[in-house]
Amino acid sequence: MGVATPPPWKRVVPCKAEGTPLAKLKLTSLLCTIKSAATMVKLGLAPLALLSAGASLVDAEALPRTGTAGGRHDQPAHIAEVGPAPATMNPVAYHITNPAPGQEGVTRPFSSAEFFEVDSPHLKMKYAEVAWTLLPPVALPPHIVARYAASSIAITGFEVDVLRPLPGNKTESVPAYQSYNHHYGVTLYSAATKLKRGADGEPAGMDMGHGKLFEYELLRDKPAPPADARLAQHFIHGNGQEHRQMFHGAPPGYAQPLYAPGTFALAPMQISTNDGTGRRSGAGGVLPRIKLPAGATPADPGAKYSPLLECPCTDRVAINGSAGTVNGHRMNGDCTRDEPLSDLLARKNPTCAAATYTGGLACCVNNMTLLDADQSPPLPDFEDDVFFRFRFYFEDYAPSRHQLLEHVEWASNGCDSGCGGDCPNRCNHIEFDVVEGAGSALGADVQVFQSTYKAGDMLAATCSMTSGQCMDGSKVDDAKGFKLMMAASHCHAPNCIRQELLNLDSGEVLCNGTTVLGGSDLTYDEEGYLFTPPCLWGDGEGDGLLPPPVLMKNTTLQMVTVFNSTFWHPGQMGIWQMKAAIVQ
């Protein structure tokens, strides 16, 4: 009896290394068996630093990085620093997944020579505490504000780090096993605008799962900006624990312009896993009972990461399955989409209903403690102090020299998880559970999620000048389409194996986001934690980039996200966060 050919949306390209199909993966070996830099080159991957397996991903002598803090460590601060960039802010070699032939292993540079840096307000956090809120906005450096008071700045890239203040006005980079960045939303907005607030005084904006996409409104006492001005820009591609090692640079000739830049705003979702004992690993901390061996979703006892990063539902959380509520709030699992748009409804994924919900963002709200009510860390009074530092690369904006980069996004849930305009395909929920023992054709403990959709589903019906992340579909010519310039995989949980983006019409794999796993206790190379180099395209001679794929609104795309399922993992995400440009 012959084997039936599955429909295109059910076909998964197996990951191979040195000619060997993907074998059954245990949590201690999350990646495909990539043993050397040469193998990565064969696979079309850019090795982080052309290192063999087990070697450190960073220069140990460069760690920890110290520098001058931007003001008192208990106050919002900014660094008024502008000038040529002699080196990157973070001591890592940035690479991309899809370099042009001959560019494998080449460190990717930022395209602009000038930069400025901004520090966020500080987060004072106890072990297992969650911080997920909009921090007080921070003014941009005065000379940046003055230089672009009546013109636009072109942001061409950024870097980000999580720092801790030290005595003597010094800082150190904080390892992921002490403070875990689940995600963040960051915005630069114009001096001609202000944050819009609702009747309750809270910031206004649609919430598609990652928190509100904050909205802005014009200041009435300011001169009207030009009609084509952009008054807010969000920077969220690769906005989880993958953020520090991921290259966030635009290809040459592309930028996110901002008229009269004035303010920086950050809404981090941070989980403290630092109990003050000096542990140099994510393992070993106090865990709620749900993650213990006898719990409902026990963690891997050999894991090097902290299971707190999965936002387990502790006994502090009141779940009413019959009422469909979590802590009194209606739980919307948003599992309404049939295959091939999404697998979640057909599989009855536990994230779909409150009665089966065991972990995720609904159990990880601001100020939540991810321990049971009768538990406490070994040093109950210990409080960590961390903050974010962003470096933005820039140049003067010129319409004749810069093409606009717009944000497009899609989640494995079968919906648009990042559209800031009038968007018909918005997500209401962007999580799912990786179920223990749920297998696939790739292995008995390898679970695969997919979403098949049209490229035009990622476009907004309309965008406004204050939309920080929005690609206006009405401006995309049906006959010309839009071109994909960057693709970042937001699949940062430690059991993520890879994420792919495919054009099913042409059969082309647009981006193969295979994760890179850390292998030591050094910052940026933390064992048990991972990141994924992005795909980047360009259209200039000598830029080391492949030409961008052009997508029509009716192009059929498929995203495939592959996880290890040896153990249960709630609150997982698979999202492509991308930048695109209109074909002129």
TORDREN-580220 format. One record per residue (C-alpha): x negated, y, z; residue in three letters. Coordinates in nm, 2 decimals, decimal comma. Layout:
// residues N
[[X Y Z] ALA];
...
END
This chain:
// residues 584
[[0,00 0,00 0,00] MET];
[[-0,14 0,34 -0,10] GLY];
[[-0,19 0,63 0,13] VAL];
[[0,03 0,92 0,06] ALA];
[[-0,14 1,25 0,00] THR];
[[-0,04 1,50 0,27] PRO];
[[0,10 1,84 0,16] PRO];
[[-0,16 2,12 0,13] PRO];
[[-0,08 2,27 0,46] TRP];
[[-0,15 1,94 0,64] LYS];
[[-0,49 1,89 0,48] ARG];
[[-0,79 1,96 0,71] VAL];
[[-1,14 1,98 0,58] VAL];
[[-1,35 1,76 0,81] PRO];
[[-1,66 1,92 0,96] CYS];
[[-1,97 1,73 0,86] LYS];
[[-2,33 1,76 0,98] ALA];
[[-2,61 1,59 0,79] GLU];
[[-2,36 1,38 0,60] GLY];
[[-2,19 1,24 0,91] THR];
[[-1,81 1,29 0,96] PRO];
[[-1,70 1,45 1,28] LEU];
[[-1,71 1,18 1,55] ALA];
[[-1,51 1,17 1,87] LYS];
[[-1,61 1,47 2,06] LEU];
[[-1,64 1,49 2,43] LYS];
[[-1,63 1,82 2,62] LEU];
[[-2,01 1,81 2,67] THR];
[[-2,05 1,81 2,29] SER];
[[-1,80 2,05 2,15] LEU];
[[-1,98 2,14 1,83] LEU];
[[-2,02 1,93 1,51] CYS];
[[-2,35 1,75 1,53] THR];
[[-2,56 2,03 1,40] ILE];
[[-2,92 1,94 1,50] LYS];
[[-3,13 2,19 1,32] SER];
[[-3,13 2,53 1,15] ALA];
[[-3,17 2,35 0,82] ALA];
[[-2,84 2,17 0,87] THR];
[[-2,66 2,49 0,95] MET];
[[-2,79 2,64 0,62] VAL];
[[-2,66 2,34 0,43] LYS];
[[-2,32 2,40 0,59] LEU];
[[-2,32 2,76 0,49] GLY];
[[-2,36 2,87 0,85] LEU];
[[-2,60 3,14 0,98] ALA];
[[-2,80 3,00 1,27] PRO];
[[-2,82 3,25 1,55] LEU];
[[-3,19 3,27 1,56] ALA];
[[-3,30 2,97 1,35] LEU];
[[-3,34 2,77 1,66] LEU];
[[-3,33 2,40 1,71] SER];
[[-3,07 2,25 1,94] ALA];
[[-3,14 2,31 2,31] GLY];
[[-3,35 2,62 2,25] ALA];
[[-3,25 2,95 2,41] SER];
[[-3,05 3,18 2,19] LEU];
[[-3,21 3,49 2,34] VAL];
[[-3,55 3,61 2,44] ASP];
[[-3,59 3,54 2,81] ALA];
[[-3,83 3,82 2,86] GLU];
[[-3,57 4,07 2,74] ALA];
[[-3,33 3,97 3,03] LEU];
[[-3,18 4,12 3,23] PRO];
[[-3,15 4,44 3,03] ARG];
[[-3,18 4,75 3,24] THR];
[[-3,10 5,10 3,15] GLY];
[[-2,98 5,43 3,27] THR];
[[-2,62 5,42 3,40] ALA];
[[-2,38 5,68 3,26] GLY];
[[-2,30 5,86 3,59] GLY];
[[-2,21 5,74 3,94] ARG];
[[-2,12 5,38 3,95] HIS];
[[-1,79 5,44 4,11] ASP];
[[-1,67 5,70 3,86] GLN];
[[-1,56 5,69 3,50] PRO];
[[-1,86 5,79 3,30] ALA];
[[-2,00 5,84 2,95] HIS];
[[-2,35 5,86 2,81] ILE];
[[-2,41 6,17 2,60] ALA];
[[-2,66 6,00 2,38] GLU];
[[-2,69 6,04 2,01] VAL];
[[-2,97 5,98 1,77] GLY];
[[-3,14 5,72 1,55] PRO];
[[-3,09 5,37 1,67] ALA];
[[-3,44 5,21 1,70] PRO];
[[-3,29 4,88 1,81] ALA];
[[-2,96 4,72 1,90] THR];
[[-2,81 4,78 2,24] MET];
[[-2,79 4,40 2,32] ASN];
[[-3,10 4,19 2,30] PRO];
[[-2,95 3,94 2,05] VAL];
[[-3,01 3,87 1,68] ALA];
[[-2,68 3,93 1,51] TYR];
[[-2,59 3,69 1,23] HIS];
[[-2,30 3,62 1,01] ILE];
[[-2,15 3,28 0,90] THR];
[[-2,15 3,35 0,52] ASN];
[[-2,47 3,52 0,41] PRO];
[[-2,56 3,55 0,05] ALA];
[[-2,80 3,29 -0,09] PRO];
[[-3,15 3,37 0,04] GLY];
[[-3,02 3,56 0,34] GLN];
[[-2,97 3,26 0,57] GLU];
[[-3,10 3,34 0,92] GLY];
[[-3,16 3,71 0,84] VAL];
[[-3,06 3,94 1,12] THR];
[[-2,77 4,16 1,03] ARG];
[[-2,83 4,54 1,07] PRO];
[[-2,58 4,81 1,13] PHE];
[[-2,53 5,04 0,84] SER];
[[-2,55 5,37 1,02] SER];
[[-2,85 5,52 1,20] ALA];
[[-2,67 5,73 1,46] GLU];
[[-2,48 5,61 1,77] PHE];
[[-2,32 5,72 2,09] PHE];
[[-2,24 5,52 2,40] GLU];
[[-1,95 5,52 2,64] VAL];
[[-1,91 5,36 2,98] ASP];
[[-1,58 5,24 3,11] SER];
[[-1,45 5,30 3,46] PRO];
[[-1,57 5,03 3,70] HIS];
[[-1,38 4,72 3,80] LEU];
[[-1,42 4,62 4,17] LYS];
[[-1,31 4,25 4,17] MET];
[[-1,31 3,96 4,42] LYS];
[[-1,35 3,60 4,31] TYR];
[[-1,06 3,46 4,11] ALA];
[[-0,91 3,81 4,07] GLU];
[[-0,76 3,92 3,74] VAL];
[[-0,79 4,28 3,61] ALA];
[[-0,56 4,35 3,31] TRP];
[[-0,46 4,72 3,29] THR];
[[-0,54 5,04 3,10] LEU];
[[-0,83 5,20 3,27] LEU];
[[-0,84 5,58 3,30] PRO];
[[-0,94 5,73 2,97] PRO];
[[-1,29 5,87 2,93] VAL];
[[-1,39 6,18 2,74] ALA];
[[-1,64 6,13 2,45] LEU];
[[-1,98 6,30 2,46] PRO];
[[-1,93 6,68 2,43] PRO];
[[-2,16 6,71 2,13] HIS];
[[-1,96 6,44 1,94] ILE];
[[-1,64 6,63 2,02] VAL];
[[-1,79 6,96 1,91] ALA];
[[-1,95 6,82 1,59] ARG];
[[-1,63 6,67 1,46] TYR];
[[-1,38 6,92 1,61] ALA];
[[-1,23 6,99 1,26] ALA];
[[-1,35 6,69 1,06] SER];
[[-1,36 6,31 1,07] SER];
[[-1,63 6,08 1,21] ILE];
[[-1,69 5,75 1,03] ALA];
[[-1,73 5,46 1,28] ILE];
[[-1,93 5,19 1,10] THR];
[[-1,97 4,94 1,39] GLY];
[[-2,00 4,89 1,76] PHE];
[[-2,17 4,68 2,03] GLU];
[[-2,03 4,60 2,38] VAL];
[[-2,17 4,46 2,70] ASP];
[[-2,05 4,40 3,05] VAL];
[[-2,29 4,55 3,31] LEU];
[[-2,34 4,57 3,68] ARG];
[[-2,49 4,87 3,86] PRO];
[[-2,81 4,82 4,05] LEU];
[[-2,99 5,04 4,30] PRO];
[[-3,20 5,32 4,15] GLY];
[[-2,94 5,40 3,88] ASN];
[[-3,03 5,08 3,70] LYS];
[[-2,80 4,82 3,54] THR];
[[-2,80 4,45 3,45] GLU];
[[-2,60 4,26 3,20] SER];
[[-2,35 4,03 3,37] VAL];
[[-2,34 3,66 3,27] PRO];
[[-2,01 3,51 3,15] ALA];
[[-2,01 3,26 3,43] TYR];
[[-1,98 3,56 3,68] GLN];
[[-1,73 3,78 3,50] SER];
[[-1,53 3,64 3,21] TYR];
[[-1,38 3,86 2,94] ASN];
[[-1,06 3,70 2,82] HIS];
[[-0,99 3,99 2,58] HIS];
[[-0,98 4,37 2,57] TYR];
[[-0,81 4,65 2,37] GLY];
[[-1,03 4,95 2,30] VAL];
[[-0,93 5,27 2,13] THR];
[[-1,10 5,59 2,02] LEU];
[[-0,83 5,86 1,97] TYR];
[[-0,82 6,21 1,85] SER];
[[-0,84 6,53 2,05] ALA];
[[-0,52 6,63 1,86] ALA];
[[-0,33 6,35 2,03] THR];
[[-0,24 6,21 2,37] LYS];
[[-0,13 5,87 2,50] LEU];
[[0,24 5,83 2,46] LYS];
[[0,43 5,73 2,77] ARG];
[[0,77 5,59 2,83] GLY];
[[1,05 5,71 3,06] ALA];
[[0,89 5,51 3,34] ASP];
[[0,56 5,69 3,30] GLY];
[[0,38 5,38 3,17] GLU];
[[0,19 5,38 2,84] PRO];
[[0,41 5,30 2,55] ALA];
[[0,35 5,04 2,29] GLY];
[[0,45 4,70 2,15] MET];
[[0,32 4,39 2,32] ASP];
[[0,25 4,09 2,09] MET];
[[0,07 3,88 2,36] GLY];
[[-0,27 4,05 2,41] HIS];
[[-0,11 4,34 2,59] GLY];
[[0,04 4,66 2,46] LYS];
[[-0,09 4,83 2,14] LEU];
[[-0,09 5,17 2,29] PHE];
[[0,09 5,45 2,10] GLU];
[[-0,02 5,81 2,06] TYR];
[[0,16 6,14 1,98] GLU];
[[0,05 6,47 1,86] LEU];
[[-0,03 6,75 2,10] LEU];
[[0,21 7,04 2,03] ARG];
[[-0,04 7,31 2,14] ASP];
[[-0,31 7,19 1,89] LYS];
[[-0,33 7,28 1,52] PRO];
[[-0,17 7,02 1,29] ALA];
[[-0,43 6,78 1,16] PRO];
[[-0,46 6,71 0,78] PRO];
[[-0,18 6,50 0,64] ALA];
[[-0,42 6,21 0,56] ASP];
[[-0,60 6,22 0,89] ALA];
[[-0,64 5,90 1,11] ARG];
[[-0,58 5,99 1,47] LEU];
[[-0,65 5,66 1,64] ALA];
[[-0,87 5,36 1,58] GLN];
[[-0,87 5,03 1,76] HIS];
[[-1,18 4,80 1,77] PHE];
[[-1,06 4,46 1,87] ILE];
[[-1,21 4,21 1,62] HIS];
[[-1,38 3,94 1,83] GLY];
[[-1,24 4,09 2,15] ASN];
[[-1,29 3,80 2,39] GLY];
[[-1,59 3,64 2,56] GLN];
[[-1,74 3,61 2,20] GLU];
[[-1,77 3,99 2,19] HIS];
[[-2,13 4,04 2,29] ARG];
[[-2,30 3,81 2,05] GLN];
[[-2,07 3,88 1,76] MET];
[[-2,17 4,12 1,49] PHE];
[[-1,92 4,41 1,48] HIS];
[[-2,07 4,61 1,19] GLY];
[[-1,89 4,72 0,87] ALA];
[[-2,04 4,65 0,53] PRO];
[[-2,22 4,94 0,38] PRO];
[[-1,98 5,20 0,23] GLY];
[[-1,69 5,10 0,46] TYR];
[[-1,58 5,27 0,78] ALA];
[[-1,29 5,34 1,03] GLN];
[[-1,25 5,72 1,01] PRO];
[[-1,12 5,93 1,30] LEU];
[[-1,03 6,29 1,29] TYR];
[[-1,15 6,51 1,58] ALA];
[[-1,26 6,23 1,81] PRO];
[[-1,19 6,30 2,17] GLY];
[[-1,12 6,01 2,40] THR];
[[-1,21 5,65 2,47] PHE];
[[-0,96 5,41 2,63] ALA];
[[-1,01 5,05 2,74] LEU];
[[-0,76 4,79 2,86] ALA];
[[-0,97 4,49 2,96] PRO];
[[-0,84 4,15 3,07] MET];
[[-1,12 4,04 3,30] GLN];
[[-1,14 3,74 3,53] ILE];
[[-1,40 3,74 3,81] SER];
[[-1,57 3,41 3,87] THR];
[[-1,85 3,55 4,09] ASN];
[[-1,80 3,43 4,45] ASP];
[[-2,12 3,60 4,58] GLY];
[[-2,31 3,28 4,64] THR];
[[-2,55 3,34 4,35] GLY];
[[-2,44 3,04 4,14] ARG];
[[-2,59 3,04 3,80] ARG];
[[-2,32 2,84 3,64] SER];
[[-1,94 2,85 3,59] GLY];
[[-1,92 2,52 3,77] ALA];
[[-1,88 2,48 4,14] GLY];
[[-1,64 2,75 4,24] GLY];
[[-1,32 2,71 4,44] VAL];
[[-1,03 2,60 4,21] LEU];
[[-0,65 2,59 4,25] PRO];
[[-0,50 2,24 4,30] ARG];
[[-0,36 2,23 3,95] ILE];
[[-0,72 2,21 3,81] LYS];
[[-0,84 1,95 4,06] LEU];
[[-0,85 1,58 3,97] PRO];
[[-0,50 1,51 4,11] ALA];
[[-0,36 1,83 3,96] GLY];
[[-0,12 1,86 3,66] ALA];
[[-0,39 1,98 3,42] THR];
[[-0,72 1,87 3,58] PRO];
[[-1,04 2,03 3,46] ALA];
[[-1,34 1,84 3,32] ASP];
[[-1,55 1,76 3,63] PRO];
[[-1,86 1,80 3,43] GLY];
[[-1,77 2,13 3,27] ALA];
[[-2,03 2,41 3,29] LYS];
[[-1,76 2,68 3,26] TYR];
[[-1,51 2,80 3,51] SER];
[[-1,16 2,66 3,45] PRO];
[[-1,02 2,98 3,59] LEU];
[[-1,07 3,13 3,25] LEU];
[[-0,76 2,93 3,13] GLU];
[[-0,54 3,12 3,37] CYS];
[[-0,39 2,83 3,56] PRO];
[[-0,05 2,87 3,72] CYS];
[[-0,11 2,85 4,09] THR];
[[0,14 2,81 4,37] ASP];
[[0,16 3,19 4,39] ARG];
[[0,35 3,18 4,06] VAL];
[[0,73 3,11 4,08] ALA];
[[0,84 2,91 3,77] ILE];
[[1,21 2,85 3,73] ASN];
[[1,25 2,61 3,44] GLY];
[[1,63 2,61 3,43] SER];
[[1,64 2,99 3,43] ALA];
[[1,34 3,01 3,19] GLY];
[[1,15 3,25 3,40] THR];
[[0,79 3,30 3,53] VAL];
[[0,78 3,52 3,84] ASN];
[[1,12 3,64 3,77] GLY];
[[1,04 3,75 3,41] HIS];
[[1,20 3,58 3,11] ARG];
[[0,95 3,35 2,95] MET];
[[0,95 3,38 2,57] ASN];
[[0,73 3,10 2,42] GLY];
[[0,84 3,23 2,07] ASP];
[[0,84 2,87 1,93] CYS];
[[1,10 2,94 1,66] THR];
[[0,90 2,88 1,35] ARG];
[[0,91 2,56 1,14] ASP];
[[0,63 2,39 0,97] GLU];
[[0,42 2,48 0,77] PRO];
[[0,44 2,83 0,93] LEU];
[[0,36 2,68 1,27] SER];
[[0,32 2,34 1,44] ASP];
[[0,43 2,44 1,79] LEU];
[[0,81 2,39 1,76] LEU];
[[0,78 2,05 1,58] ALA];
[[0,53 1,93 1,84] ARG];
[[0,72 2,08 2,14] LYS];
[[0,41 2,24 2,27] ASN];
[[0,43 2,29 2,65] PRO];
[[0,38 2,67 2,60] THR];
[[0,72 2,69 2,44] CYS];
[[0,93 2,68 2,76] ALA];
[[0,89 2,79 3,12] ALA];
[[0,98 2,44 3,24] ALA];
[[0,66 2,30 3,08] THR];
[[0,43 2,61 3,12] TYR];
[[0,12 2,53 3,32] THR];
[[-0,11 2,82 3,24] GLY];
[[-0,17 3,13 3,03] GLY];
[[-0,12 3,50 3,03] LEU];
[[0,21 3,49 3,22] ALA];
[[0,02 3,35 3,52] CYS];
[[-0,27 3,59 3,47] CYS];
[[-0,12 3,94 3,53] VAL];
[[-0,31 4,23 3,67] ASN];
[[-0,42 4,19 4,03] ASN];
[[-0,33 3,82 4,03] MET];
[[-0,55 3,58 4,23] THR];
[[-0,60 3,25 4,05] LEU];
[[-0,62 3,05 4,37] LEU];
[[-0,34 2,89 4,57] ASP];
[[-0,20 3,09 4,86] ALA];
[[-0,39 2,90 5,13] ASP];
[[-0,73 2,91 4,95] GLN];
[[-1,01 3,16 4,98] SER];
[[-1,36 3,18 4,83] PRO];
[[-1,67 3,11 5,05] PRO];
[[-1,73 3,48 5,09] LEU];
[[-1,38 3,63 5,11] PRO];
[[-1,50 3,99 5,15] ASP];
[[-1,75 3,98 4,86] PHE];
[[-1,65 4,22 4,58] GLU];
[[-1,83 4,24 4,24] ASP];
[[-1,87 4,57 4,05] ASP];
[[-1,88 4,55 3,67] VAL];
[[-1,81 4,79 3,38] PHE];
[[-1,81 4,79 3,00] PHE];
[[-2,05 4,98 2,79] ARG];
[[-1,97 5,04 2,42] PHE];
[[-2,21 5,17 2,16] ARG];
[[-2,05 5,31 1,85] PHE];
[[-2,25 5,35 1,53] TYR];
[[-2,13 5,64 1,31] PHE];
[[-2,20 5,89 1,03] GLU];
[[-2,02 6,18 0,87] ASP];
[[-1,70 6,07 0,70] TYR];
[[-1,68 6,14 0,32] ALA];
[[-1,39 6,00 0,12] PRO];
[[-1,62 5,98 -0,19] SER];
[[-1,86 5,76 0,00] ARG];
[[-1,64 5,55 0,23] HIS];
[[-1,37 5,30 0,17] GLN];
[[-1,12 5,26 0,46] LEU];
[[-1,13 4,95 0,67] LEU];
[[-0,79 4,84 0,79] GLU];
[[-0,69 4,58 1,05] HIS];
[[-0,51 4,26 0,96] VAL];
[[-0,45 3,96 1,19] GLU];
[[-0,28 3,63 1,22] TRP];
[[-0,23 3,37 1,50] ALA];
[[-0,19 3,00 1,49] SER];
[[0,15 3,05 1,63] ASN];
[[0,26 3,15 1,28] GLY];
[[0,29 3,53 1,33] CYS];
[[0,11 3,86 1,32] ASP];
[[-0,07 3,91 1,65] SER];
[[-0,22 4,26 1,58] GLY];
[[-0,01 4,48 1,36] CYS];
[[0,04 4,83 1,50] GLY];
[[0,29 4,97 1,26] GLY];
[[0,64 4,87 1,14] ASP];
[[0,56 4,50 1,12] CYS];
[[0,82 4,24 1,03] PRO];
[[0,62 3,93 1,15] ASN];
[[0,52 4,03 1,50] ARG];
[[0,43 3,77 1,75] CYS];
[[0,60 3,76 2,09] ASN];
[[0,36 3,49 2,23] HIS];
[[0,01 3,40 2,11] ILE];
[[-0,08 3,10 2,32] GLU];
[[-0,05 2,73 2,32] PHE];
[[-0,17 2,43 2,51] ASP];
[[-0,43 2,18 2,40] VAL];
[[-0,27 1,86 2,53] VAL];
[[-0,49 1,59 2,68] GLU];
[[-0,53 1,30 2,45] GLY];
[[-0,35 1,47 2,16] ALA];
[[-0,55 1,35 1,86] GLY];
[[-0,56 1,40 1,48] SER];
[[-0,73 1,25 1,18] ALA];
[[-1,05 1,40 1,31] LEU];
[[-1,05 1,19 1,63] GLY];
[[-0,84 1,06 1,92] ALA];
[[-0,93 1,37 2,13] ASP];
[[-0,95 1,63 1,86] VAL];
[[-0,63 1,84 1,83] GLN];
[[-0,57 2,05 1,53] VAL];
[[-0,33 2,35 1,49] PHE];
[[-0,24 2,51 1,16] GLN];
[[-0,04 2,80 1,02] SER];
[[0,04 2,84 0,65] THR];
[[0,16 3,18 0,54] TYR];
[[0,14 3,45 0,27] LYS];
[[-0,13 3,71 0,28] ALA];
[[0,13 3,99 0,26] GLY];
[[0,28 3,87 0,59] ASP];
[[-0,01 4,04 0,76] MET];
[[0,08 4,38 0,62] LEU];
[[0,30 4,65 0,78] ALA];
[[0,60 4,79 0,61] ALA];
[[0,47 5,14 0,71] THR];
[[0,19 5,29 0,92] CYS];
[[0,16 5,63 1,08] SER];
[[-0,14 5,85 1,13] MET];
[[-0,15 5,75 1,49] THR];
[[-0,15 5,38 1,42] SER];
[[-0,48 5,24 1,55] GLY];
[[-0,46 4,90 1,38] GLN];
[[-0,23 4,89 1,08] CYS];
[[-0,26 4,81 0,71] MET];
[[0,02 4,97 0,51] ASP];
[[0,17 4,72 0,27] GLY];
[[0,34 5,00 0,07] SER];
[[0,00 5,13 -0,03] LYS];
[[-0,12 4,79 -0,16] VAL];
[[-0,07 4,75 -0,54] ASP];
[[0,11 4,42 -0,60] ASP];
[[-0,10 4,37 -0,91] ALA];
[[-0,44 4,45 -0,75] LYS];
[[-0,40 4,32 -0,39] GLY];
[[-0,64 4,38 -0,11] PHE];
[[-0,99 4,26 -0,03] LYS];
[[-1,10 4,08 0,28] LEU];
[[-1,42 4,25 0,43] MET];
[[-1,46 4,08 0,77] MET];
[[-1,31 3,79 0,95] ALA];
[[-1,37 3,73 1,33] ALA];
[[-1,25 3,41 1,50] SER];
[[-1,09 3,47 1,83] HIS];
[[-1,11 3,12 1,96] CYS];
[[-1,34 3,17 2,26] HIS];
[[-1,22 2,90 2,51] ALA];
[[-1,50 2,65 2,57] PRO];
[[-1,32 2,36 2,41] ASN];
[[-1,28 2,54 2,07] CYS];
[[-1,47 2,35 1,80] ILE];
[[-1,41 2,57 1,49] ARG];
[[-1,15 2,78 1,31] GLN];
[[-1,11 2,80 0,93] GLU];
[[-0,94 3,03 0,69] LEU];
[[-0,84 2,88 0,35] LEU];
[[-0,69 3,00 0,03] ASN];
[[-0,46 2,71 -0,06] LEU];
[[-0,39 2,85 -0,40] ASP];
[[-0,76 2,83 -0,51] SER];
[[-0,87 2,57 -0,26] GLY];
[[-1,14 2,80 -0,13] GLU];
[[-1,26 2,80 0,23] VAL];
[[-1,27 3,18 0,29] LEU];
[[-1,44 3,15 0,63] CYS];
[[-1,56 2,86 0,84] ASN];
[[-1,59 2,98 1,19] GLY];
[[-1,79 2,71 1,37] THR];
[[-1,86 2,79 1,73] THR];
[[-2,21 2,83 1,88] VAL];
[[-2,25 2,70 2,23] LEU];
[[-2,48 2,84 2,49] GLY];
[[-2,74 2,62 2,65] GLY];
[[-2,89 2,79 2,96] SER];
[[-2,82 3,01 3,25] ASP];
[[-2,95 3,32 3,07] LEU];
[[-2,71 3,60 2,99] THR];
[[-2,58 3,58 2,63] TYR];
[[-2,67 3,21 2,63] ASP];
[[-2,46 3,08 2,91] GLU];
[[-2,41 2,70 2,91] GLU];
[[-2,05 2,60 2,86] GLY];
[[-1,96 2,93 2,69] TYR];
[[-1,95 3,01 2,32] LEU];
[[-1,91 3,25 2,04] PHE];
[[-1,86 3,24 1,66] THR];
[[-2,06 3,45 1,41] PRO];
[[-1,81 3,63 1,18] PRO];
[[-1,77 3,63 0,81] CYS];
[[-1,87 3,96 0,64] LEU];
[[-1,84 4,06 0,27] TRP];
[[-1,97 4,35 0,07] GLY];
[[-1,97 4,49 -0,28] ASP];
[[-2,31 4,67 -0,29] GLY];
[[-2,63 4,55 -0,46] GLU];
[[-2,89 4,43 -0,21] GLY];
[[-2,67 4,43 0,09] ASP];
[[-2,72 4,06 0,15] GLY];
[[-2,34 3,99 0,14] LEU];
[[-2,12 3,79 -0,08] LEU];
[[-1,85 3,98 -0,28] PRO];
[[-1,51 4,00 -0,09] PRO];
[[-1,22 3,76 -0,17] PRO];
[[-0,93 3,95 -0,32] VAL];
[[-0,59 3,85 -0,18] LEU];
[[-0,25 3,92 -0,34] MET];
[[0,05 3,96 -0,12] LYS];
[[0,18 3,62 -0,24] ASN];
[[-0,16 3,44 -0,19] THR];
[[-0,10 3,13 0,03] THR];
[[-0,34 3,12 0,32] LEU];
[[-0,39 2,86 0,59] GLN];
[[-0,56 2,89 0,92] MET];
[[-0,68 2,58 1,09] VAL];
[[-0,80 2,57 1,45] THR];
[[-0,97 2,26 1,60] VAL];
[[-1,00 2,19 1,97] PHE];
[[-1,14 1,92 2,19] ASN];
[[-0,85 1,76 2,38] SER];
[[-1,04 1,52 2,61] THR];
[[-0,88 1,73 2,89] PHE];
[[-0,57 1,95 2,91] TRP];
[[-0,64 2,32 2,83] HIS];
[[-0,35 2,56 2,88] PRO];
[[-0,34 2,92 2,75] GLY];
[[-0,55 2,86 2,44] GLN];
[[-0,56 3,09 2,14] MET];
[[-0,65 3,07 1,77] GLY];
[[-0,65 3,41 1,60] ILE];
[[-0,82 3,55 1,29] TRP];
[[-0,89 3,92 1,36] GLN];
[[-0,99 4,07 1,03] MET];
[[-1,07 4,39 0,84] LYS];
[[-0,96 4,45 0,49] ALA];
[[-0,96 4,73 0,22] ALA];
[[-0,72 4,82 -0,05] ILE];
[[-0,83 4,74 -0,41] VAL];
[[-0,83 5,07 -0,59] GLN];
END
